[in-house]
């Protein structure tokens, strides 16, 4: 038999037969497992996606130049646009 929890009010305190268990919740509507873990997930980069237009030929040239410089396309575009020569 399941230990009766102080907040169980349904089914005589038997949480195994509670309707919320089917949804992964206990009688107080708290999740039974899972949730956020400290340090989990992608770290913020403070960069936002941007959009610009280029023809297929222009984009191919950007990709080729980035590959020749051994950079990703985003890094290549940023470094070229930020140059001050």
Order of alpha helices (4+ residues) and beta strands (2+ residues): alpha-alpha
